[in-house]
Amino acid sequence: MRVLLIGANGYLGRFVADRLLADPAVQLTALGRGDDADVRFDLASGSPGALTRFLDAVHPGVVINCAGTTRGGARELTRHNTVAVATVCEALRRSGCGARLVQIGCAAEYGPSQPGSSTAEDAVPRPGGPYGVSKLAATELVLGSGLDAVVLRVFSPAGPGTPAGSPLGRLAEAMRRAMQTGDGELKLGGLGAQRDFVDVRDVARAVHAASLSAAQGVINIGSGRAVRLRDAAAILARVAGYGGALHELDGPPGAPRPAIGHPRPEHLAHPRTADLGHRADPDPAPHATYTHGTHTSAHTGHAAHTPPSIHTSPAAYPYPDGCGTWQQADVRTARDRLGWRPRINLEESLADIWMEAACRI
């Protein structure tokens, strides 16, 4: 099977490339803007006609589009997330290769969800920011193209290669700095958000499965359960061996948080999808303490002074996705139509994030 992978040098694209290269039946060609691509082509500025000629020459059976951007203003997001996909769709319509298209979407297309709910593919999208709008527009272009196509809406990817500027990447970096300087306290804000984390290697498996399947439409790719960022911080402290105190700087008044190592009350337990075969998150580090405080500064990022603790100001939406405080995927469609289930739990994903951060100590 000849596969054209667009965006192979990106966070998700690198793991998709590794997965495809491990399949002896796949002949892979990488197309992108970077020097390491087999063929250099900028989807945001290149013409559909030029891409059509390339498709007719290479004649792939599957085109996988992992390209896009999460940063920039509305114009940049539209160019790289929407116009680029319009170019791919138009080129495939003009080409005689008849390739199947696997488009990588994202959970930001849905926007905020009701706490406690699982978002299925038939939910009405209400993106809360320009990034989600640009990705939703791309999805609609794919679905309306008439092509043999599927859109994988990936929830919150985690694991090796996690960008340092992402929420989990920032957590790991803050903990690395605290351990490097010997700080006994780590003060963090914006930990109340709950996201559905899925390991990037599981995402790559889903993309591979989608390329081989006949499934069309939208398919959610996630773990099937939401995890609070503060709980992810507790797991990260455990795998890192951080023995200091974690202090949460923001949150609703009158809502004290249990200390790390104390069992959570049953009524605060996260919803779980039992048939996905997940292990429950491991107990956080018993040697660390976790307290809840308040912080009213509007400044974002780390405070200028380092000792005795690292400060991160609170934010209403710690994730730049406009999705509010809760997201959890309904992943039954992926199971039924792709035969896919996530395999890697959050502890392993966080351990890999920490290993990369620890290398900078």
C-alpha positions as CSV (number, residue, x, y, z in Angstrom):
1,M,0.0,0.0,0.0
2,R,1.4,3.3,-1.0
3,V,0.8,6.0,1.6
4,L,1.4,9.8,1.3
5,L,1.9,11.3,4.8
6,I,1.5,15.1,5.1
7,G,3.0,16.7,8.1
8,A,5.4,13.8,9.0
9,N,7.7,16.1,11.0
10,G,5.0,17.3,13.4
11,Y,4.2,16.0,16.9
12,L,1.6,13.5,15.8
13,G,3.1,13.0,12.3
14,R,6.4,11.6,13.6
15,F,4.7,8.8,15.5
16,V,2.3,8.1,12.6
17,A,5.4,7.8,10.3
18,D,7.1,5.4,12.8
19,R,3.9,3.3,12.9
20,L,3.6,3.1,9.1
21,L,7.2,2.4,8.6
22,A,6.9,-0.6,10.9
23,D,4.3,-2.1,8.4
24,P,6.2,-3.9,5.7
25,A,3.2,-3.6,3.4
26,V,3.4,0.2,3.4
27,Q,5.4,2.3,1.0
28,L,5.6,5.7,2.6
29,T,6.2,9.1,1.0
30,A,6.4,12.2,3.3
31,L,5.3,15.6,2.0
32,G,5.7,18.8,4.1
33,R,7.3,22.2,4.5
34,G,10.5,21.0,6.2
35,D,13.8,20.0,4.7
36,D,13.4,16.4,6.0
37,A,10.3,15.7,3.9
38,D,10.7,13.6,0.8
39,V,8.9,16.3,-1.1
40,R,8.7,19.9,0.0
41,F,5.3,21.5,-0.5
42,D,3.4,24.2,1.5
43,L,-0.3,23.3,1.5
44,A,-1.2,26.9,2.7
45,S,0.4,28.6,-0.3
46,G,0.7,25.8,-2.9
47,S,-1.8,25.3,-5.7
48,P,-4.2,22.4,-5.9
49,G,-3.0,21.9,-9.5
50,A,0.6,21.3,-8.4
51,L,-0.5,18.8,-5.7
52,T,-2.7,17.1,-8.2
53,R,0.2,16.5,-10.6
54,F,2.2,15.1,-7.7
55,L,-0.6,12.8,-6.7
56,D,-1.0,11.5,-10.2
57,A,2.8,10.8,-10.4
58,V,3.0,9.0,-7.0
59,H,-0.5,7.5,-7.1
60,P,-1.0,6.8,-3.4
61,G,-3.8,4.6,-2.2
62,V,-4.1,6.6,1.1
63,V,-3.3,10.2,1.9
64,I,-2.9,11.0,5.7
65,N,-3.0,14.7,6.7
66,C,-1.3,15.4,10.0
67,A,-0.3,18.9,9.1
68,G,-1.7,22.0,10.8
69,T,-0.9,24.5,13.6
70,T,-2.1,25.2,17.1
71,R,-0.5,28.6,17.3
72,G,-1.1,32.0,15.7
73,G,-3.9,34.4,15.1
74,A,-7.1,33.6,13.2
75,R,-5.4,34.3,9.8
76,E,-2.6,31.9,10.4
77,L,-4.9,29.2,11.8
78,T,-7.2,29.5,8.9
79,R,-4.3,29.3,6.4
80,H,-2.7,26.3,7.9
81,N,-5.7,24.4,9.2
82,T,-8.5,25.2,6.7
83,V,-7.0,26.5,3.4
84,A,-4.5,23.7,3.5
85,V,-7.2,21.1,3.8
86,A,-9.2,22.7,1.0
87,T,-6.1,22.3,-1.2
88,V,-5.8,18.6,-0.3
89,C,-9.5,17.9,-1.0
90,E,-9.5,19.8,-4.3
91,A,-6.3,18.1,-5.4
92,L,-7.7,14.6,-4.6
93,R,-10.9,15.4,-6.5
94,R,-8.9,16.4,-9.6
95,S,-6.5,13.5,-9.3
96,G,-7.1,10.1,-10.9
97,C,-5.4,8.3,-8.0
98,G,-8.7,7.6,-6.1
99,A,-6.8,7.8,-2.8
100,R,-8.6,7.5,0.6
101,L,-8.1,10.5,2.9
102,V,-7.5,10.3,6.6
103,Q,-7.7,13.7,8.1
104,I,-6.5,14.5,11.7
105,G,-9.1,16.6,13.5
106,C,-9.2,17.6,17.2
107,A,-11.5,17.7,20.1
108,A,-11.4,21.5,20.1
109,E,-14.0,21.3,17.3
110,Y,-16.6,20.3,19.9
111,G,-15.9,23.2,22.3
112,P,-17.0,23.0,26.0
113,S,-18.9,20.0,27.2
114,Q,-21.3,19.4,30.1
115,P,-19.2,18.1,33.1
116,G,-19.8,14.4,33.5
117,S,-20.8,13.8,29.9
118,S,-19.1,11.9,27.2
119,T,-19.0,13.6,23.8
120,A,-20.1,11.4,20.9
121,E,-19.5,12.1,17.2
122,D,-23.1,13.3,16.7
123,A,-22.7,16.2,19.2
124,V,-23.3,19.6,17.8
125,P,-19.9,21.3,17.5
126,R,-19.6,24.7,19.3
127,P,-15.8,25.5,19.2
128,G,-14.9,28.1,21.8
129,G,-11.9,29.7,19.9
130,P,-10.4,30.3,16.5
131,Y,-8.3,27.1,16.6
132,G,-11.4,24.9,17.0
133,V,-13.2,26.9,14.4
134,S,-10.4,26.5,11.9
135,K,-10.3,22.7,12.5
136,L,-14.0,22.4,12.3
137,A,-14.1,24.2,9.0
138,A,-11.5,21.7,7.7
139,T,-13.6,18.8,8.9
140,E,-16.7,20.1,7.1
141,L,-14.6,20.5,3.9
142,V,-13.5,16.9,4.1
143,L,-17.0,15.6,4.9
144,G,-18.5,17.6,2.0
145,S,-15.8,16.7,-0.5
146,G,-17.4,13.5,-1.8
147,L,-14.1,11.7,-1.2
148,D,-13.5,8.4,0.5
149,A,-12.5,10.1,3.7
150,V,-12.5,9.8,7.5
151,V,-11.8,12.4,10.2
152,L,-10.2,11.3,13.4
153,R,-11.0,13.8,16.2
154,V,-8.1,13.4,18.5
155,F,-8.7,14.5,22.1
156,S,-5.6,15.5,24.3
157,P,-2.5,13.7,23.1
158,A,0.2,13.0,25.6
159,G,3.4,10.9,25.8
160,P,6.9,11.2,24.3
161,G,7.5,14.4,22.3
162,T,4.8,16.4,24.1
163,P,5.5,20.0,23.3
164,A,7.1,21.9,26.2
165,G,4.6,24.7,25.8
166,S,1.6,22.4,26.3
167,P,-0.1,22.1,29.7
168,L,1.5,18.7,30.5
169,G,4.8,19.9,29.1
170,R,4.7,23.0,31.3
171,L,4.0,20.8,34.3
172,A,7.0,18.7,33.7
173,E,9.2,21.7,33.1
174,A,8.1,23.4,36.3
175,M,8.8,20.2,38.3
176,R,12.2,19.8,36.6
177,R,13.1,23.3,37.6
178,A,11.9,22.8,41.2
179,M,14.0,19.6,41.5
180,Q,17.0,21.2,39.9
181,T,17.0,24.2,42.3
182,G,16.0,22.1,45.3
183,D,12.7,23.9,45.9
184,G,10.5,22.2,48.4
185,E,7.3,23.7,47.1
186,L,5.8,23.9,43.7
187,K,2.9,26.3,43.2
188,L,0.7,25.8,40.1
189,G,-2.4,27.3,38.7
190,G,-5.1,26.2,36.3
191,L,-5.2,22.6,37.4
192,G,-9.0,22.4,37.6
193,A,-9.6,21.5,33.9
194,Q,-10.4,17.9,33.1
195,R,-9.2,16.5,29.8
196,D,-9.3,13.1,28.0
197,F,-5.6,12.3,27.5
198,V,-4.7,9.7,24.9
199,D,-1.1,8.6,24.2
200,V,0.4,9.8,20.9
201,R,1.4,6.2,20.1
202,D,-2.2,5.0,20.5
203,V,-3.2,7.9,18.2
204,A,-0.7,6.6,15.6
205,R,-2.3,3.1,15.9
206,A,-5.7,4.6,15.3
207,V,-4.4,6.5,12.2
208,H,-2.9,3.2,10.8
209,A,-6.2,1.4,11.5
210,A,-8.2,4.1,9.8
211,S,-6.0,4.0,6.7
212,L,-6.8,0.3,6.4
213,S,-10.5,0.5,7.1
214,A,-13.5,1.6,5.0
215,A,-14.9,3.8,7.8
216,Q,-16.1,7.2,6.9
217,G,-17.3,10.3,8.7
218,V,-16.0,11.4,12.1
219,I,-14.5,9.1,14.7
220,N,-13.3,10.2,18.2
221,I,-9.9,9.1,19.4
222,G,-9.4,9.3,23.2
223,S,-9.2,7.3,26.3
224,G,-12.8,7.5,27.2
225,R,-12.4,9.2,30.6
226,A,-11.5,12.7,31.8
227,V,-8.6,13.3,34.2
228,R,-8.1,16.5,36.2
229,L,-4.9,18.3,35.5
230,R,-4.2,18.4,39.2
231,D,-4.4,14.5,39.3
232,A,-2.0,14.4,36.3
233,A,0.4,16.6,38.4
234,A,0.1,14.2,41.3
235,I,1.1,11.2,39.0
236,L,3.9,13.3,37.5
237,A,5.2,14.0,41.0
238,R,5.2,10.3,41.8
239,V,7.0,9.2,38.6
240,A,9.5,12.0,39.0
241,G,10.2,11.2,42.6
242,Y,9.4,14.8,43.6
243,G,9.1,14.9,47.4
244,G,8.1,18.5,47.8
245,A,4.7,20.1,48.4
246,L,2.4,20.9,45.5
247,H,0.2,23.9,46.1
248,E,-2.8,24.7,43.8
249,L,-3.2,28.5,43.4
250,D,-6.7,28.7,41.9
251,G,-10.0,27.0,42.0
252,P,-13.6,27.6,43.2
253,P,-13.9,29.0,46.7
254,G,-14.6,26.6,49.5
255,A,-13.5,23.5,47.5
256,P,-10.5,22.1,49.4
257,R,-8.5,19.5,47.5
258,P,-7.5,16.2,49.1
259,A,-3.8,15.8,49.8
260,I,-1.7,13.5,47.6
261,G,-1.8,10.0,48.9
262,H,-5.3,10.4,50.4
263,P,-8.1,8.5,48.8
264,R,-10.6,10.6,46.8
265,P,-14.2,10.5,48.0
266,E,-16.4,8.3,45.8
267,H,-18.6,11.2,44.7
268,L,-15.5,12.9,43.2
269,A,-14.3,9.9,41.3
270,H,-13.9,10.3,37.5
271,P,-16.4,8.6,35.2
272,R,-14.9,5.6,33.5
273,T,-15.7,3.4,30.5
274,A,-15.5,-0.1,31.9
275,D,-15.3,-1.9,28.7
276,L,-12.1,-0.2,27.5
277,G,-9.9,-2.2,29.8
278,H,-8.1,0.7,31.4
279,R,-6.3,0.4,34.7
280,A,-7.3,3.0,37.2
281,D,-4.7,5.7,37.8
282,P,-2.0,4.7,40.3
283,D,-2.1,6.3,43.7
284,P,-0.2,9.5,43.7
285,A,3.1,9.9,45.6
286,P,2.4,9.4,49.3
287,H,5.5,11.4,50.3
288,A,4.3,14.7,48.7
289,T,1.6,17.0,50.1
290,Y,-0.9,18.9,48.1
291,T,-2.7,22.0,49.4
292,H,-5.1,24.5,47.9
293,G,-4.6,28.3,47.9
294,T,-5.7,31.4,46.1
295,H,-4.0,33.7,43.7
296,T,-5.4,36.8,42.0
297,S,-2.7,38.0,39.7
298,A,-3.6,38.3,36.0
299,H,0.0,37.6,34.9
300,T,0.5,34.4,33.0
301,G,3.6,32.1,33.2
302,H,6.2,31.7,35.9
303,A,6.7,34.5,38.4
304,A,10.0,36.4,38.1
305,H,11.4,35.2,41.4
306,T,12.2,31.5,41.7
307,P,12.9,30.6,45.4
308,P,11.2,29.3,47.3
309,S,8.7,28.1,44.8
310,I,7.8,28.2,41.1
311,H,4.6,30.1,40.4
312,T,2.2,29.6,37.5
313,S,-0.7,32.0,37.5
314,P,-4.2,30.6,37.2
315,A,-6.1,30.8,34.0
316,A,-9.8,30.3,33.3
317,Y,-8.9,27.9,30.4
318,P,-5.5,26.4,31.0
319,Y,-5.7,24.7,27.7
320,P,-5.6,27.0,24.6
321,D,-8.5,25.0,23.0
322,G,-11.5,27.0,24.1
323,C,-13.0,23.8,25.6
324,G,-13.7,25.0,29.2
325,T,-13.3,22.8,32.2
326,W,-14.3,19.4,30.9
327,Q,-13.9,17.1,27.9
328,Q,-14.4,13.3,27.7
329,A,-14.7,11.3,24.5
330,D,-17.2,8.6,23.7
331,V,-14.9,6.2,21.9
332,R,-17.3,3.4,21.1
333,T,-17.3,4.3,17.4
334,A,-13.5,3.8,17.2
335,R,-13.9,0.4,18.9
336,D,-16.7,-0.7,16.6
337,R,-15.5,0.7,13.3
338,L,-11.7,0.6,13.6
339,G,-11.2,-2.2,16.1
340,W,-9.2,0.3,18.1
341,R,-8.8,0.7,21.8
342,P,-6.2,2.7,23.7
343,R,-3.5,0.6,25.3
344,I,-1.1,3.0,27.0
345,N,-2.3,4.5,30.4
346,L,-1.6,8.0,31.6
347,E,1.1,7.0,34.0
348,E,3.2,5.6,31.2
349,S,2.6,8.7,29.1
350,L,3.6,11.0,31.9
351,A,6.7,8.9,32.7
352,D,7.8,9.4,29.1
353,I,7.1,13.1,29.3
354,W,9.2,13.2,32.5
355,M,12.1,11.3,31.1
356,E,12.5,13.9,28.4
357,A,12.2,16.8,30.9
358,A,14.7,15.1,33.2
359,C,17.3,14.9,30.5
360,R,17.4,18.7,30.7
361,I,18.4,18.7,34.4
